[in-house]
Amino acid sequence: MQKHRIWDNDLKIYGYFPNEDGKVAIDDFRGMTNVYEISRILTNPERYIVECFSGWLDREGNEVYEGDIMGIPYIDPMGNIHPDNIEKKAIVIFSKGVLGVDMGDATTPLLLWGQILEEIYVPNYGNKKIYSNKLHLKKITNSHF
């Protein structure tokens, strides 16, 4: 089942879906946990913003969701990625059927930022890249903070 994160505009906190009961649990961090049916969330888009989990982790192991702000590393003229040198920031969005980072003039799919575990040659196919579930990007924050 796909994981989602739900932003509550009234309480200014996140909840996650699904919990073990298949419902949305929003903890207000004051000892009160509110559990809702997903239908309540979907019928109130002014209050709740649903964000999809990308299936990727950032380079430090944090889950990457739609709406997260990512640090884009510097890429030198030879194509080498310098992950500690953040060149700019971009937001993760869903566009044209894919989750990617909005670079302003274009959206780059997250897959293109994936860390390659190995690259092998396959006869009658060519080079095949096997990716880890980690990105070269660093999650800085999300769009609601």
Buried (B, 14 or more C-beta within 10 A) or exposed (E): EEBBBBBBEEBEBBBBBBEEEEBBBBBEEEEEEEEBEBEEBEEEEEBBBBBBBBEBBBBEEEBBBBBBBBBBBEEEEEEEBEBEEBEEEBBBBBEEEEBBBBEEEEBBBBBEBBBEEEEEEEEEEEEEEEBEEBBBBBBBEBBEE
